[in-house]
């Protein structure tokens, strides 16, 4: 809000989009000139045409799920060599969606629970474009790359074959679900492709908290064993966790410390539980009269 208001004061047109805008546009209307609501591939070019003709609208809305096979390959020709050297990693999104129904998560509301994948050759082309920029680490910026196991394996095979032909192979990082640890073929392909780390929503070592939030894929698993499985393949686990579930007691902090120490996880990201817009968690805590709006309460 502060950034938008400052640029409006300077006479700039302020355009806002992305997950937060798409899921709660009413929070943004007072300080944005234009809202981009939903996936942007079709509506962003439309806005640009209107802007150049000085006839833009205050809102552009995409009501359908976008076919990722139609997604354009990013054009990096405008990056100077000086600019490229400032980037730690490049990003390629191979899929959208997540089939799981974790209570705190807004991914399903934003991009859907039915998985959509880019064609495998398109993923390789985007990786290749980043390689030409001098990028050595690529984040496959998917919410759950492994949700459709067979399609994810196709991508891993293609990246493996491409990477083997490179004089200096790339490294990859992605987000996926812990249940893939029981698929030895996927782990083999991922390691051969150059996957050096995976970010996994461990959420909590407390089983009752996992059940509370609907993270059943973690409940049915021995998470310690699964994490060790990734490590056996040379793939580091980055653990994202939450504290503040109803079933957490004050001992939860020591439980996290003990769990991650025993798991040998070197990178742990812990967040307080937040009831984000459009999530089942927000609907529940509003219903239970327990919701405090950040916009009003942060002071």
C-alpha positions in Angstrom: 0.0 0.0 0.0 2.8 2.4 0.9 4.7 1.8 -2.3 1.6 2.1 -4.4 0.5 5.3 -2.8 4.0 6.8 -3.1 4.2 6.0 -6.9 0.7 7.4 -7.4 1.8 10.6 -5.7 4.6 10.8 -8.3 2.1 10.4 -11.1 2.7 6.8 -12.0 0.1 4.3 -13.0 -0.1 1.5 -10.4 -1.0 -2.0 -11.6 -1.3 -4.8 -9.1 -1.7 -8.5 -9.8 -0.7 -12.0 -8.5 -2.2 -14.4 -6.0 -3.1 -11.9 -3.2 -4.8 -9.5 -5.6 -6.6 -12.4 -7.3 -7.9 -13.9 -4.1 -8.9 -10.6 -2.4 -9.1 -7.8 -4.9 -11.2 -5.7 -2.5 -8.1 -5.1 -0.3 -6.3 -3.5 -3.2 -8.9 -1.3 -5.0 -8.3 1.8 -2.9 -4.7 2.2 -3.9 -4.3 0.4 -7.3 -5.3 2.0 -10.6 -5.5 -1.4 -12.4 -6.1 -4.9 -11.0 -4.9 -8.0 -12.8 -7.1 -10.8 -11.4 -6.3 -14.4 -12.2 -3.6 -16.0 -14.4 -2.0 -13.3 -16.5 -0.9 -14.8 -19.8 -4.0 -13.7 -21.7 -5.1 -10.6 -19.8 -1.7 -8.9 -19.4 -1.1 -8.5 -23.1 -4.7 -7.1 -23.4 -3.9 -4.5 -20.7 -0.7 -3.5 -22.4 -2.5 -2.9 -25.7 -5.1 -0.9 -23.9 -2.5 1.1 -22.0 -0.6 2.0 -25.2 -3.9 3.2 -26.7 -4.7 5.1 -23.5 -8.0 3.2 -23.0 -7.2 0.8 -20.2 -9.8 -0.5 -17.7 -9.5 -0.6 -13.9 -9.8 -4.4 -13.9 -8.8 -7.3 -16.1 -10.1 -10.7 -15.0 -9.2 -14.2 -16.2 -12.0 -16.6 -15.4 -10.5 -19.8 -16.9 -7.5 -22.0 -16.2 -4.8 -21.2 -18.6 -3.4 -23.9 -21.0 0.3 -23.9 -20.1 1.2 -25.3 -23.6 0.3 -21.8 -24.8 2.6 -20.0 -22.3 5.2 -17.9 -24.1 8.9 -18.5 -23.6 10.3 -15.6 -21.6 12.4 -13.1 -23.6 15.6 -12.2 -21.8 17.1 -10.1 -24.6 16.7 -6.9 -22.6 18.9 -8.1 -19.8 22.4 -6.5 -19.8 25.4 -8.6 -18.8 25.7 -6.4 -15.7 22.1 -7.2 -14.7 22.5 -10.9 -15.3 25.4 -11.1 -12.8 23.2 -9.9 -10.0 20.9 -12.9 -10.2 21.4 -15.9 -7.9 19.1 -18.2 -9.8 16.6 -18.5 -12.6 13.0 -19.6 -12.5 11.0 -21.9 -14.7 7.5 -23.0 -13.9 6.7 -26.5 -15.2 3.3 -26.9 -13.7 0.4 -25.3 -11.8 -1.9 -26.6 -9.2 -1.9 -29.0 -6.2 -4.4 -31.8 -5.5 -4.1 -31.6 -1.7 -6.5 -29.7 0.6 -4.3 -28.4 3.4 -6.5 -26.0 5.4 -4.0 -23.1 5.5 -3.1 -23.1 1.8 -4.5 -20.8 -0.9 -2.8 -22.6 -3.9 -6.0 -24.6 -4.8 -8.1 -21.4 -4.8 -5.7 -19.5 -7.0 -4.5 -22.1 -9.6 -6.8 -25.1 -9.0 -6.4 -28.6 -7.7 -6.2 -30.2 -11.2 -2.6 -30.4 -12.2 -1.5 -28.7 -15.4 1.9 -29.2 -16.9 3.9 -27.4 -19.7 5.0 -29.6 -22.6 8.3 -31.2 -21.6 10.2 -29.7 -24.6 9.0 -26.2 -23.5 10.4 -26.7 -20.0 13.8 -27.7 -21.5 13.7 -24.6 -23.8 13.1 -22.3 -20.9 15.9 -23.9 -18.9 18.2 -23.6 -22.0 17.4 -19.9 -22.3 18.5 -19.4 -18.6 21.7 -21.3 -19.3 22.5 -18.9 -22.1 22.3 -16.1 -19.6 24.9 -17.7 -17.4 22.5 -19.0 -14.8 23.8 -22.1 -12.9 20.9 -22.7 -10.5 17.3 -23.0 -11.6 14.2 -23.1 -9.4 11.4 -25.1 -10.8 8.8 -22.8 -9.3 6.0 -25.3 -8.9 3.7 -25.7 -5.9 3.9 -29.5 -6.1 6.0 -30.6 -9.1 5.5 -34.3 -8.3 1.7 -34.3 -7.9 1.3 -36.1 -11.3 4.2 -38.5 -10.9 4.4 -39.7 -14.5 4.5 -36.2 -16.0 7.1 -35.2 -13.4 9.2 -38.1 -14.3 9.0 -37.2 -18.0 10.3 -33.7 -17.1 13.1 -35.2 -14.9 14.2 -37.6 -17.8 14.3 -34.7 -20.3 16.3 -32.4 -17.9 18.7 -35.3 -17.2 19.3 -36.0 -20.9 19.7 -32.2 -21.6 22.0 -31.7 -18.6 24.3 -34.6 -19.5 25.0 -32.8 -22.8 26.2 -29.6 -21.0 29.8 -28.9 -20.4 28.8 -27.3 -17.1 25.5 -28.9 -15.9 22.9 -26.9 -14.1 21.6 -27.5 -10.6 17.8 -27.6 -9.9 15.7 -26.9 -6.9 11.9 -27.4 -6.6 8.9 -27.8 -4.3 7.2 -31.2 -3.9 5.3 -33.4 -1.5 7.0 -35.8 0.9 5.1 -38.8 -0.4 7.4 -38.9 -3.4 10.2 -40.2 -1.1 8.7 -43.7 -1.6 9.2 -43.5 -5.4 12.7 -44.7 -5.9 12.5 -44.2 -9.7 11.6 -40.5 -9.3 14.4 -40.0 -6.8 16.9 -41.6 -9.1 15.7 -39.4 -12.1 15.7 -36.3 -10.0 19.3 -36.9 -8.8 20.4 -37.7 -12.3 18.8 -34.5 -13.6 20.8 -32.4 -11.2 18.2 -31.8 -8.5 20.3 -30.7 -5.5 17.5 -29.6 -3.1 13.7 -29.9 -2.6 11.5 -27.7 -0.5 8.9 -29.8 1.4 6.0 -28.7 3.6 6.8 -30.7 6.7 4.5 -28.2 8.6 4.8 -29.9 12.0 6.2 -32.9 13.9 2.9 -33.0 15.9 0.6 -35.6 14.2 -2.5 -34.1 15.7 -1.6 -30.7 14.2 -1.1 -32.3 10.8 -4.5 -34.0 11.0 -6.1 -30.6 12.1 -4.8 -28.9 9.0 -5.6 -31.7 6.6 -1.9 -32.6 5.8 -2.7 -36.3 5.6 0.1 -37.1 3.1 2.5 -36.4 6.0 0.5 -38.3 8.6 0.6 -41.6 6.7 4.4 -41.3 6.3 7.4 -41.8 8.5 8.7 -38.3 7.8 12.1 -39.0 9.4 12.6 -42.0 7.1 11.4 -40.1 4.0 13.8 -37.2 4.6 16.7 -39.6 5.0 15.7 -41.1 1.7 16.1 -37.8 -0.1 19.5 -37.3 1.6 20.6 -40.8 0.4 20.1 -39.6 -3.1 22.2 -36.5 -2.5 19.1 -34.2 -2.4 19.0 -31.7 0.5 15.6 -31.2 2.1 14.5 -27.6 2.8 11.8 -27.8 5.4 8.9 -25.3 5.7 6.9 -25.4 8.9 4.2 -23.7 10.8 3.7 -23.0 14.5 0.4 -22.0 16.1 -1.9 -24.8 15.3 -4.7 -25.5 17.8 -3.0 -28.7 18.8 0.4 -27.1 19.4 1.6 -26.6 23.0 4.5 -24.5 24.1 6.6 -27.6 23.7 6.2 -27.4 19.9 9.4 -25.3 19.6 11.5 -28.0 21.2 9.7 -30.6 19.2 10.7 -28.8 16.0 14.3 -28.5 17.1 14.4 -32.2 18.0 12.7 -33.4 14.8 14.9 -31.4 12.5 18.1 -32.1 14.4 17.4 -35.9 14.2 16.5 -35.5 10.5 19.7 -33.6 9.7 17.8 -30.9 7.8 20.1 -27.9 7.4 17.5 -25.3 6.2 14.3 -24.9 8.3 11.8 -22.1 7.6 9.2 -21.7 10.3 6.2 -19.4 10.0 3.4 -18.4 12.3 0.0 -19.8 11.2 -1.9 -17.3 9.1 -5.5 -17.5 7.9 -5.0 -16.2 4.4 -7.8 -15.0 2.2 -9.8 -17.8 0.4 -8.4 -20.6 2.6 -10.5 -23.1 4.5 -8.7 -22.0 7.6 -9.9 -18.4 7.3 -13.5 -19.6 6.7 -13.3 -21.7 9.9 -11.7 -19.1 12.2 -14.2 -16.4 10.9 -17.0 -18.8 11.7 -15.5 -19.4 15.1 -15.1 -15.7 15.6 -11.4 -16.0 16.1 -10.2 -14.0 13.0 -8.1 -10.8 13.4 -7.5 -9.0 10.2 -3.9 -8.1 9.7 -4.7 -4.8 8.0 -6.5 -3.6 11.1 -4.4 -5.3 13.8 -0.7 -5.0 12.7 -0.2 -1.7 14.5 
